[in-house]
Amino acid sequence: MRLKEKIKIDSLKENRTVSEAREKLHDDRTRGIVKWIFEIAVTIVFAILVAISGFQSVTLQESAMEPTYSVGEKFFVNRAIYKFGSPKRGDVIVFKTSVSDDAALHIRRVIGLPGETVLIKDGQVYINGKVYDENGAYADITNAESSITLESGEYFVLGDNRNNSEDSRFSDIGNISKKYIVGKLWFTVSPKSKIGFIK
């Protein structure tokens, strides 16, 4: 009889131990899941904050960048990139012509860099006396004969639609000061057929 009671007591202890182990395992899993959810939530919030502070959207309002980009196309602009570096030749930038928050945003391609002399002659762009060999198939420029030397922090920009673009050739735009550059065109949002990163 005593042996049976002992076995029963041992069995109860084992059941209690198993039950406690299960509860502990359940609690550990619950804590792990909660921790995992919390980490994901923090990551998402951080990503949203970074996106809000580092990027903004812009819609092309002018035909100056056709045929590369068309009026109505929407993009994300990387506003952080030029805080750590400077625009490079060929970059498509978004800029203002004044520091006013209400100033219109323009999209153009960087051609001349600070300290360079840009000359437009016989339909060709010359940089420091040498013909600029562009990567794109752009029309010869027919409406400008000018030579400009860029100061420190200044950039010479052109629209891809060379003969229908208001850009650094015109006094309303002129040379672009780095402080007026909002950022670099980074990602096409629409139309759907063009969604993706800009090379």
Backbone as a chain_set.jsonl record, in Angstrom:
{"seq": "MRLKEKIKIDSLKENRTVSEAREKLHDDRTRGIVKWIFEIAVTIVFAILVAISGFQSVTLQESAMEPTYSVGEKFFVNRAIYKFGSPKRGDVIVFKTSVSDDAALHIRRVIGLPGETVLIKDGQVYINGKVYDENGAYADITNAESSITLESGEYFVLGDNRNNSEDSRFSDIGNISKKYIVGKLWFTVSPKSKIGFIK", "coords": {"N": [[0.836, -1.204, 0.0], [1.874, 1.205, 0.855], [3.832, 1.452, -1.073], [2.355, 1.855, -3.387], [1.231, 4.323, -2.77], [3.514, 5.848, -2.679], [4.377, 5.67, -5.328], [2.244, 6.972, -6.515], [2.534, 9.54, -5.421], [5.047, 10.236, -6.439], [4.404, 10.208, -9.108], [2.599, 12.322, -9.223], [4.351, 14.414, -8.584], [6.032, 14.324, -10.816], [4.19, 14.936, -12.826], [3.543, 17.533, -12.029], [6.03, 18.741, -12.339], [6.413, 18.431, -15.101], [4.242, 19.939, -15.982], [4.932, 22.475, -14.966], [7.266, 22.866, -16.441], [6.204, 22.971, -19.001], [4.635, 25.285, -18.781], [6.64, 27.151, -18.328], [8.041, 26.94, -20.715], [6.031, 27.782, -22.431], [5.711, 30.416, -21.485], [8.264, 31.419, -22.115], [8.207, 31.22, -24.89], [6.104, 32.971, -25.411], [7.199, 35.375, -24.425], [9.31, 35.569, -26.231], [7.941, 35.883, -28.677], [6.569, 38.282, -28.195], [8.758, 39.99, -27.838], [9.885, 39.809, -30.389], [7.835, 40.905, -31.971], [7.828, 43.484, -30.923], [10.394, 44.381, -31.664], [10.142, 44.367, -34.443], [8.129, 46.298, -34.746], [9.435, 48.601, -33.768], [11.478, 48.785, -35.667], [9.962, 49.273, -37.999], [8.756, 51.749, -37.364], [11.083, 53.312, -37.123], [12.039, 53.11, -39.753], [10.009, 54.433, -41.112], [10.286, 57.027, -40.068], [12.854, 57.644, -40.999], [12.354, 57.538, -43.734], [10.522, 59.635, -44.023], [12.084, 61.839, -43.274], [14.263, 61.647, -44.992], [13.391, 61.4, -47.614], [11.267, 62.604, -50.261], [8.338, 63.114, -52.26], [7.926, 63.981, -55.711], [6.396, 65.54, -58.508], [6.782, 65.623, -61.985], [6.504, 68.614, -63.625], [7.128, 69.961, -65.892], [8.123, 69.998, -69.382], [10.777, 69.792, -69.774], [12.501, 67.638, -69.336], [11.906, 65.681, -71.131], [12.777, 63.332, -73.746], [13.297, 61.585, -71.686], [12.028, 61.652, -69.149], [8.573, 62.14, -68.53], [5.955, 64.648, -68.451], [3.966, 64.653, -65.548], [4.872, 62.296, -64.474], [5.828, 60.624, -61.446], [8.096, 60.809, -58.689], [10.39, 59.61, -56.145], [12.47, 61.568, -54.143], [15.789, 61.617, -53.121], [16.737, 63.134, -50.372], [18.793, 63.125, -48.616], [21.237, 62.413, -49.692], [23.041, 64.399, -50.695], [23.863, 65.643, -48.441], [25.965, 64.36, -47.488], [27.699, 64.257, -49.534], [28.517, 65.461, -52.855], [26.765, 66.653, -55.811], [27.117, 64.762, -58.829], [28.412, 64.756, -62.189], [25.919, 64.293, -64.585], [24.002, 63.458, -62.786], [20.527, 63.53, -62.0], [18.858, 66.101, -60.718], [16.802, 67.657, -58.156], [15.71, 70.883, -57.615], [15.413, 74.217, -56.173], [14.806, 77.666, -57.009], [15.078, 79.545, -55.156], [15.295, 80.082, -51.559], [12.834, 79.954, -50.447], [10.066, 78.221, -49.02], [7.883, 77.918, -50.591], [8.782, 77.963, -53.14], [8.963, 76.873, -56.538], [9.627, 73.499, -57.595], [12.223, 72.182, -59.594], [13.391, 69.943, -62.142], [16.369, 68.808, -63.377], [19.362, 67.951, -65.303], [22.666, 67.499, -64.12], [25.412, 69.113, -65.505], [27.746, 70.786, -65.555], [30.367, 71.194, -63.149], [31.46, 72.636, -59.948], [33.912, 75.188, -60.394], [34.474, 74.594, -63.034], [34.525, 75.494, -66.545], [31.934, 76.079, -68.678], [30.983, 75.814, -71.989], [28.82, 76.49, -74.654], [28.612, 75.717, -77.934], [28.138, 75.73, -81.423], [26.13, 73.814, -81.229], [27.138, 71.974, -79.454], [28.243, 70.867, -76.184], [30.827, 72.118, -74.274], [33.283, 71.379, -71.885], [35.591, 72.853, -69.924], [36.996, 73.385, -72.288], [36.864, 70.991, -73.727], [34.916, 68.751, -75.71], [31.909, 67.664, -74.343], [31.152, 64.414, -73.866], [28.27, 62.941, -73.884], [26.156, 60.461, -72.251], [23.628, 60.015, -73.147], [21.316, 60.213, -75.965], [21.028, 63.138, -77.028], [19.502, 66.057, -78.449], [21.216, 68.371, -80.627], [22.165, 71.508, -79.317], [20.477, 74.403, -80.141], [19.898, 76.918, -79.392], [21.697, 78.531, -77.935], [24.68, 80.274, -77.198], [27.116, 80.427, -75.245], [29.45, 81.101, -72.564], [30.363, 79.97, -69.437], [31.765, 80.297, -66.252], [31.925, 78.373, -63.429], [31.372, 79.056, -60.004], [32.574, 78.219, -56.656], [30.619, 75.647, -55.267], [28.631, 75.874, -57.161], [26.507, 74.742, -59.849], [26.03, 73.709, -63.213], [23.187, 73.193, -65.057], [21.19, 71.275, -67.354], [18.196, 70.641, -69.247], [16.983, 67.501, -70.475], [15.514, 67.738, -72.745], [16.726, 69.489, -74.781], [16.287, 71.789, -76.461], [13.973, 72.82, -75.575], [13.851, 73.717, -72.923], [14.04, 75.352, -69.852], [16.796, 76.331, -68.274], [20.144, 76.349, -66.912], [21.09, 78.036, -68.847], [19.499, 80.199, -68.932], [18.498, 83.268, -67.407], [16.503, 83.165, -65.439], [16.843, 80.771, -64.204], [19.665, 80.07, -64.141], [23.007, 79.467, -62.773], [23.123, 76.787, -60.457], [23.049, 76.935, -57.034], [24.449, 74.927, -54.466], [23.055, 74.999, -52.073], [20.456, 75.322, -52.801], [19.704, 72.95, -53.838], [17.535, 70.302, -53.598], [17.619, 67.518, -53.654], [18.429, 64.277, -55.058], [16.994, 62.723, -57.911], [15.509, 59.634, -57.383], [13.808, 57.331, -57.33], [11.313, 55.946, -59.391], [7.906, 56.409, -59.074], [5.463, 56.438, -60.398], [4.502, 56.313, -63.891], [3.089, 52.916, -63.603], [4.454, 51.244, -65.34], [7.007, 52.14, -65.299], [7.999, 51.936, -62.765], [10.557, 51.85, -60.357], [14.094, 51.904, -59.433], [16.101, 54.747, -60.237], [18.637, 54.905, -62.571]], "CA": [[0.0, 0.0, 0.0], [2.767, 2.356, 0.918], [4.532, 1.533, -2.347], [1.418, 2.473, -4.321], [1.118, 5.742, -2.408], [4.774, 6.489, -3.072], [4.348, 5.789, -6.783], [1.264, 8.005, -6.822], [3.142, 10.836, -5.057], [6.117, 10.49, -7.418], [3.735, 10.516, -10.373], [2.083, 13.695, -9.102], [5.509, 15.323, -8.66], [6.473, 14.345, -12.203], [3.184, 15.689, -13.575], [3.697, 18.934, -11.662], [7.276, 19.192, -12.962], [6.136, 18.543, -16.536], [3.329, 21.068, -16.143], [5.719, 23.694, -14.754], [8.179, 23.003, -17.585], [5.391, 23.422, -20.13], [4.279, 26.683, -18.541], [7.862, 27.95, -18.52], [8.293, 26.95, -22.151], [4.996, 28.642, -23.013], [6.062, 31.789, -21.128], [9.454, 31.788, -22.887], [7.771, 31.435, -26.268], [5.305, 34.199, -25.416], [8.144, 36.496, -24.315], [10.045, 35.651, -27.494], [7.048, 36.432, -29.7], [6.347, 39.69, -27.845], [10.016, 40.688, -28.128], [10.02, 39.836, -31.842], [6.864, 41.886, -32.465], [8.295, 44.803, -30.504], [11.547, 44.738, -32.494], [9.631, 44.679, -35.78], [7.415, 47.575, -34.654], [10.451, 49.658, -33.637], [12.14, 48.882, -36.968], [9.037, 49.918, -38.936], [8.654, 53.168, -36.981], [12.357, 53.936, -37.48], [12.089, 53.187, -41.216], [9.083, 55.498, -41.516], [10.908, 58.308, -39.716], [13.96, 57.865, -41.941], [11.757, 57.819, -45.045], [9.922, 60.972, -43.993], [13.122, 62.857, -43.19], [15.252, 61.528, -46.058], [12.821, 61.327, -48.951], [9.992, 63.259, -50.521], [7.874, 62.822, -53.614], [7.816, 65.137, -56.6], [5.78, 65.252, -59.8], [7.367, 66.432, -63.053], [5.503, 69.561, -64.114], [7.626, 70.622, -67.099], [8.548, 69.091, -70.453], [12.22, 69.997, -69.947], [13.274, 66.392, -69.237], [11.481, 64.722, -72.148], [11.888, 62.169, -73.622], [13.712, 60.703, -70.592], [10.91, 61.65, -68.2], [7.442, 62.876, -69.09], [5.11, 65.431, -67.541], [3.02, 63.842, -64.779], [5.535, 61.179, -63.795], [6.097, 60.908, -60.034], [9.364, 60.248, -58.231], [10.909, 59.875, -54.807], [13.722, 62.32, -54.168], [16.684, 61.336, -51.997], [17.162, 64.431, -49.842], [19.94, 62.966, -47.712], [22.465, 62.048, -50.397], [23.989, 65.504, -50.853], [24.331, 66.105, -47.126], [27.214, 63.629, -47.247], [28.52, 64.32, -50.738], [28.136, 66.508, -53.798], [26.233, 66.149, -57.076], [28.074, 64.331, -59.852], [27.981, 65.02, -63.554], [24.946, 63.314, -65.047], [22.934, 63.299, -61.794], [19.286, 64.272, -62.218], [18.603, 66.708, -59.41], [15.622, 68.482, -57.903], [16.209, 72.109, -56.978], [14.599, 75.427, -56.152], [15.569, 78.848, -57.426], [15.188, 80.391, -53.968], [15.181, 79.305, -50.321], [11.438, 79.964, -50.013], [9.394, 76.92, -48.981], [6.864, 77.905, -51.643], [9.435, 78.008, -54.456], [8.685, 75.708, -57.391], [10.695, 72.513, -57.74], [12.606, 71.91, -60.979], [14.186, 68.729, -62.329], [17.312, 68.967, -64.481], [20.551, 67.1, -65.253], [23.913, 68.218, -63.836], [26.382, 69.068, -66.606], [29.001, 71.408, -65.123], [30.659, 71.132, -61.713], [32.147, 73.825, -59.429], [35.263, 75.465, -60.889], [34.595, 74.302, -64.46], [33.995, 76.454, -67.516], [31.021, 75.424, -69.607], [30.764, 76.583, -73.219], [27.918, 75.866, -75.615], [28.995, 76.275, -79.231], [27.834, 74.874, -82.569], [25.26, 72.728, -80.81], [27.847, 71.057, -78.559], [28.606, 71.345, -74.852], [32.255, 71.993, -73.984], [33.649, 71.558, -70.476], [37.03, 73.171, -69.864], [37.561, 73.344, -73.634], [36.706, 69.686, -74.369], [33.522, 68.38, -75.976], [31.338, 66.764, -73.342], [30.592, 63.218, -74.489], [27.17, 62.523, -73.015], [25.717, 59.073, -72.37], [22.326, 59.95, -73.804], [21.193, 60.743, -77.329], [20.33, 64.417, -76.895], [19.553, 66.905, -79.639], [22.176, 69.476, -80.594], [21.569, 72.735, -78.783], [20.43, 75.407, -81.202], [19.463, 78.228, -78.894], [22.609, 79.124, -76.952], [26.111, 80.443, -77.46], [27.529, 81.097, -74.005], [30.542, 80.525, -71.79], [30.117, 80.256, -68.021], [32.685, 79.694, -65.286], [31.169, 78.11, -62.207], [32.021, 79.35, -58.724], [32.503, 77.141, -55.67], [29.256, 75.328, -54.857], [27.675, 76.127, -58.234], [26.35, 73.667, -60.827], [25.375, 74.067, -64.465], [22.225, 72.13, -65.362], [20.426, 71.327, -68.597], [17.121, 69.676, -69.387], [17.265, 66.554, -71.56], [14.828, 68.291, -73.912], [17.673, 70.609, -74.859], [15.804, 72.992, -77.126], [12.707, 73.237, -74.976], [14.119, 73.607, -71.489], [14.553, 76.522, -69.142], [17.828, 75.763, -67.4], [21.22, 77.273, -66.536], [21.334, 78.983, -69.944], [18.572, 81.316, -68.807], [18.685, 84.024, -66.158], [15.506, 82.781, -64.43], [17.381, 79.59, -63.509], [21.082, 80.358, -63.904], [23.791, 78.428, -62.105], [22.405, 76.316, -59.269], [23.838, 76.846, -55.799], [24.189, 73.668, -53.763], [22.087, 75.19, -50.979], [19.116, 75.273, -53.374], [19.443, 71.598, -54.329], [16.71, 69.541, -52.66], [18.105, 66.146, -53.62], [18.625, 63.546, -56.318], [15.9, 61.855, -58.338], [15.974, 58.359, -56.843], [12.928, 56.183, -57.578], [10.09, 56.28, -60.117], [6.713, 55.914, -58.391], [4.464, 56.187, -61.443], [3.495, 55.276, -64.094], [3.444, 51.563, -63.161], [5.381, 50.621, -66.28], [8.364, 52.661, -65.077], [8.353, 51.84, -61.342], [11.869, 51.277, -60.1], [15.171, 52.829, -59.118], [16.645, 55.505, -61.364], [20.08, 54.644, -62.739]], "C": [[0.864, 1.245, 0.0], [3.507, 2.562, -0.406], [3.648, 2.222, -3.388], [1.287, 3.972, -4.065], [2.362, 6.51, -2.848], [4.813, 6.709, -4.576], [3.4, 6.902, -7.203], [1.827, 9.401, -6.559], [4.221, 11.213, -6.066], [5.518, 10.893, -8.766], [3.175, 11.935, -10.38], [3.197, 14.72, -9.21], [5.992, 15.476, -10.098], [5.508, 15.164, -13.056], [3.296, 17.179, -13.312], [4.941, 19.523, -12.333], [7.085, 19.399, -14.458], [5.262, 19.754, -16.818], [4.065, 22.392, -15.996], [6.65, 23.949, -15.933], [7.429, 23.508, -18.807], [5.018, 24.9, -20.007], [5.469, 27.603, -18.796], [8.174, 28.086, -20.011], [7.305, 27.868, -22.859], [5.298, 30.112, -22.748], [7.259, 32.277, -21.936], [9.089, 32.076, -24.341], [6.982, 32.74, -26.392], [6.208, 35.42, -25.353], [8.908, 36.69, -25.618], [9.223, 36.279, -28.602], [6.817, 37.924, -29.466], [7.59, 40.519, -28.181], [10.203, 40.858, -29.627], [9.082, 40.878, -32.456], [7.315, 43.305, -32.131], [9.45, 45.273, -31.384], [11.118, 45.117, -33.906], [8.94, 46.041, -35.786], [8.4, 48.744, -34.58], [11.148, 49.882, -34.979], [11.265, 49.605, -37.987], [8.912, 51.409, -38.644], [9.911, 53.919, -37.381], [12.452, 54.13, -38.995], [11.186, 54.303, -41.734], [9.68, 56.874, -41.239], [12.04, 58.652, -40.673], [13.413, 58.248, -43.313], [11.191, 59.236, -45.099], [10.996, 62.045, -44.028], [14.068, 62.831, -44.385], [14.7, 61.56, -47.464], [11.563, 62.181, -49.052], [9.591, 62.921, -51.952], [7.757, 64.117, -54.41], [7.208, 64.674, -57.916], [6.381, 66.18, -60.85], [6.285, 67.3, -63.684], [5.887, 70.173, -65.459], [8.072, 69.583, -68.13], [10.061, 69.116, -70.663], [13.032, 68.706, -69.937], [12.815, 65.32, -70.23], [12.619, 64.498, -73.156], [12.245, 61.234, -72.467], [12.592, 60.536, -69.57], [9.812, 62.551, -68.753], [6.658, 63.611, -68.011], [4.108, 64.502, -66.863], [3.653, 62.657, -64.075], [5.909, 61.6, -62.369], [7.34, 60.157, -59.58], [9.539, 60.446, -56.732], [12.245, 60.575, -54.979], [14.528, 61.97, -52.925], [17.251, 62.667, -51.508], [18.43, 64.333, -49.009], [21.273, 62.846, -48.438], [23.495, 63.169, -50.483], [24.372, 66.169, -49.538], [25.677, 65.468, -46.816], [28.143, 63.654, -48.455], [28.009, 65.427, -51.639], [27.583, 65.891, -55.077], [27.353, 65.791, -58.046], [27.513, 64.662, -61.235], [27.036, 63.901, -64.016], [23.826, 63.054, -64.053], [21.702, 64.105, -62.211], [18.848, 64.785, -60.852], [17.278, 67.456, -59.381], [16.102, 69.704, -57.145], [15.147, 73.208, -56.991], [15.453, 76.576, -56.683], [15.66, 79.872, -56.299], [14.995, 79.52, -52.734], [13.743, 79.231, -49.809], [10.841, 78.563, -50.058], [8.364, 76.784, -50.095], [7.467, 77.901, -53.046], [9.166, 76.725, -55.227], [9.9, 74.793, -57.457], [10.937, 72.245, -59.221], [13.463, 70.651, -61.017], [15.069, 68.921, -63.567], [18.519, 68.052, -64.269], [21.805, 67.948, -65.037], [24.899, 68.003, -64.986], [27.741, 69.593, -66.152], [29.14, 71.415, -63.614], [31.423, 72.38, -61.255], [33.58, 73.955, -59.966], [35.441, 75.224, -62.373], [34.05, 75.448, -65.309], [33.177, 75.688, -68.54], [30.782, 76.358, -70.792], [29.824, 75.799, -74.125], [28.169, 76.533, -76.961], [28.723, 75.258, -80.333], [27.036, 73.629, -82.167], [25.878, 71.747, -79.834], [28.133, 71.711, -77.208], [30.097, 71.075, -74.654], [32.48, 72.233, -72.493], [35.169, 71.697, -70.405], [37.695, 72.96, -71.223], [37.408, 72.028, -74.365], [35.227, 69.359, -74.558], [33.057, 67.373, -74.933], [30.639, 65.618, -74.052], [29.524, 62.65, -73.562], [26.756, 61.08, -73.287], [24.397, 58.941, -73.12], [22.352, 60.511, -75.207], [20.36, 62.016, -77.269], [20.506, 65.241, -78.164], [20.641, 67.974, -79.488], [21.464, 70.731, -80.113], [21.635, 73.82, -79.846], [20.15, 76.815, -80.691], [20.401, 78.818, -77.841], [24.036, 79.183, -77.49], [26.642, 81.181, -76.242], [28.676, 80.359, -73.34], [30.356, 80.946, -70.34], [31.159, 79.546, -67.166], [31.964, 79.582, -63.954], [32.008, 78.411, -60.965], [31.939, 78.121, -57.813], [31.05, 76.909, -55.261], [28.203, 75.587, -55.906], [27.681, 74.987, -59.25], [25.603, 74.193, -62.05], [24.472, 72.912, -64.856], [21.554, 72.37, -66.703], [19.269, 70.342, -68.507], [17.479, 68.735, -70.532], [16.591, 66.986, -72.867], [15.524, 69.612, -74.251], [17.13, 71.892, -75.478], [14.42, 73.434, -76.659], [12.822, 73.102, -73.464], [14.647, 74.919, -70.937], [15.525, 76.001, -68.095], [18.922, 76.795, -67.147], [21.593, 78.26, -67.646], [20.519, 80.258, -69.783], [18.674, 81.954, -67.428], [17.688, 83.632, -65.067], [15.967, 81.573, -63.612], [18.837, 79.838, -63.135], [21.836, 79.176, -63.307], [23.091, 78.062, -60.796], [23.356, 76.197, -58.089], [23.462, 75.574, -55.056], [23.124, 73.83, -52.677], [20.644, 75.163, -51.482], [18.753, 73.882, -53.897], [18.705, 70.8, -53.257], [17.22, 68.109, -52.534], [18.254, 65.567, -55.01], [17.405, 62.701, -56.634], [16.338, 60.414, -58.106], [15.142, 57.151, -57.268], [11.682, 56.659, -58.312], [8.902, 55.609, -59.452], [5.606, 55.583, -59.387], [4.94, 56.839, -62.737], [4.009, 53.879, -63.707], [4.492, 50.924, -64.061], [6.83, 51.049, -66.057], [8.812, 52.555, -63.622], [9.721, 51.197, -61.163], [12.905, 52.352, -59.807], [15.7, 53.489, -60.383], [18.157, 55.299, -61.423], [20.847, 55.948, -62.886]], "O": [[0.627, 2.199, -0.742], [3.774, 3.694, -0.81], [4.115, 3.055, -4.165], [1.238, 4.779, -4.993], [2.287, 7.645, -3.319], [5.218, 7.769, -5.054], [3.692, 7.675, -8.116], [1.632, 10.323, -7.351], [4.304, 12.364, -6.497], [6.026, 11.771, -9.463], [3.253, 12.652, -11.378], [3.032, 15.764, -9.841], [6.316, 16.574, -10.552], [5.922, 15.97, -13.889], [3.165, 17.995, -14.225], [4.918, 20.649, -12.829], [7.53, 20.399, -15.021], [5.503, 20.502, -17.766], [3.865, 23.317, -16.784], [6.813, 25.087, -16.375], [7.926, 24.35, -19.555], [5.072, 25.658, -20.975], [5.338, 28.674, -19.389], [8.517, 29.161, -20.504], [7.67, 28.626, -23.757], [5.17, 30.954, -23.637], [7.274, 33.419, -22.394], [9.581, 33.029, -24.946], [7.162, 33.508, -27.337], [6.031, 36.377, -26.107], [9.13, 37.817, -26.06], [9.722, 37.1, -29.372], [6.861, 38.726, -30.398], [7.486, 41.611, -28.739], [10.628, 41.917, -30.089], [9.476, 41.636, -33.343], [7.199, 44.213, -32.954], [9.483, 46.431, -31.802], [11.648, 46.058, -34.497], [9.131, 46.84, -36.703], [8.215, 49.758, -35.253], [11.382, 51.022, -35.382], [11.75, 50.444, -38.746], [8.957, 52.233, -39.557], [9.836, 55.027, -37.913], [12.89, 55.18, -39.467], [11.541, 55.024, -42.666], [9.59, 57.776, -42.072], [12.176, 59.796, -41.107], [13.927, 59.152, -43.971], [11.359, 59.947, -46.09], [10.85, 63.048, -44.726], [14.619, 63.866, -44.76], [15.457, 61.729, -48.42], [10.888, 62.442, -48.056], [10.42, 62.49, -52.753], [7.522, 65.193, -53.858], [7.469, 63.564, -58.381], [6.479, 67.387, -60.63], [5.289, 66.8, -64.205], [5.065, 70.83, -66.098], [8.359, 68.437, -67.787], [10.567, 68.529, -71.62], [14.14, 68.675, -70.473], [13.282, 64.182, -70.175], [13.379, 65.436, -73.397], [11.589, 60.21, -72.274], [12.255, 59.419, -69.178], [10.084, 63.585, -69.363], [6.69, 63.254, -66.833], [3.48, 63.669, -67.517], [3.046, 62.071, -63.178], [6.255, 62.753, -62.113], [7.607, 59.036, -60.013], [8.925, 61.326, -56.128], [13.044, 60.221, -55.846], [14.012, 62.021, -51.809], [18.129, 63.252, -52.143], [19.07, 65.346, -48.727], [22.322, 63.142, -47.867], [24.693, 62.918, -50.356], [25.12, 67.147, -49.525], [26.437, 65.969, -45.987], [29.253, 63.126, -48.397], [27.171, 66.234, -51.236], [27.89, 64.743, -55.398], [28.4, 66.439, -58.076], [26.307, 64.823, -61.416], [27.329, 62.717, -63.852], [22.798, 62.488, -64.424], [21.822, 65.223, -62.712], [18.514, 64.012, -59.955], [16.718, 67.831, -60.411], [16.817, 69.584, -56.15], [14.146, 73.14, -57.705], [16.674, 76.46, -56.789], [16.251, 80.938, -56.468], [14.585, 78.364, -52.84], [13.466, 78.521, -48.842], [11.072, 77.809, -51.003], [8.014, 75.674, -50.497], [6.735, 77.842, -54.034], [9.143, 75.634, -54.657], [11.044, 75.244, -57.386], [9.997, 72.1, -60.002], [14.167, 70.331, -60.059], [14.569, 69.165, -64.665], [18.682, 67.456, -63.204], [21.988, 68.98, -65.683], [25.181, 66.873, -65.384], [28.764, 68.933, -66.339], [28.166, 71.615, -62.888], [31.974, 73.104, -62.085], [34.346, 72.992, -59.992], [36.467, 75.613, -62.932], [33.235, 76.253, -64.858], [33.672, 74.765, -69.186], [30.428, 77.526, -70.624], [30.003, 74.6, -74.338], [27.973, 77.738, -77.123], [29.037, 74.076, -80.195], [27.245, 72.54, -82.701], [25.224, 70.789, -79.422], [28.248, 72.932, -77.1], [30.568, 69.954, -74.842], [31.933, 73.173, -71.916], [35.918, 70.792, -70.771], [38.802, 72.43, -71.31], [37.788, 71.942, -75.533], [34.396, 69.644, -73.696], [33.72, 66.368, -74.675], [29.652, 65.825, -74.757], [29.83, 61.967, -72.585], [26.965, 60.545, -74.376], [24.086, 57.881, -73.662], [23.295, 61.201, -75.594], [19.141, 61.981, -77.438], [21.518, 65.138, -78.857], [20.946, 68.421, -78.382], [20.309, 70.98, -80.46], [22.702, 74.122, -80.382], [20.162, 77.78, -81.455], [19.949, 79.532, -76.946], [24.516, 78.258, -78.145], [26.626, 82.411, -76.199], [28.854, 79.155, -73.526], [30.208, 82.132, -70.044], [31.406, 78.351, -67.331], [31.459, 80.569, -63.419], [33.188, 78.068, -60.891], [31.315, 77.117, -58.158], [30.332, 77.857, -54.945], [27.01, 75.535, -55.61], [28.708, 74.35, -59.485], [24.682, 75.002, -61.941], [24.931, 71.776, -64.975], [21.372, 73.509, -67.133], [19.341, 69.342, -67.793], [18.196, 69.122, -71.454], [17.049, 66.638, -73.956], [14.981, 70.695, -74.036], [17.496, 72.983, -75.041], [13.787, 74.301, -77.262], [11.998, 72.457, -72.816], [15.575, 75.516, -71.483], [15.132, 75.317, -67.149], [18.651, 77.996, -67.168], [22.332, 79.214, -67.404], [20.807, 81.274, -70.417], [18.902, 81.28, -66.423], [18.001, 83.756, -63.883], [15.536, 81.379, -62.475], [19.197, 79.819, -61.958], [21.365, 78.039, -63.335], [22.537, 78.925, -60.115], [24.338, 75.456, -58.136], [22.293, 75.189, -55.022], [22.375, 72.894, -52.398], [19.713, 75.001, -50.693], [17.629, 73.658, -54.345], [19.199, 70.644, -52.14], [17.25, 67.55, -51.437], [18.208, 66.285, -56.009], [16.846, 62.044, -55.756], [17.403, 60.005, -58.568], [15.686, 56.08, -57.534], [11.063, 57.648, -57.919], [8.883, 54.39, -59.282], [4.903, 54.583, -59.244], [5.696, 57.81, -62.698], [5.208, 53.684, -63.51], [5.325, 50.147, -63.593], [7.761, 50.415, -66.555], [9.893, 53.032, -63.275], [10.011, 50.146, -61.734], [12.633, 53.548, -59.917], [15.742, 52.881, -61.452], [18.86, 55.499, -60.433], [22.068, 55.932, -63.036]]}, "num_chains": 1, "name": "protein.A"}
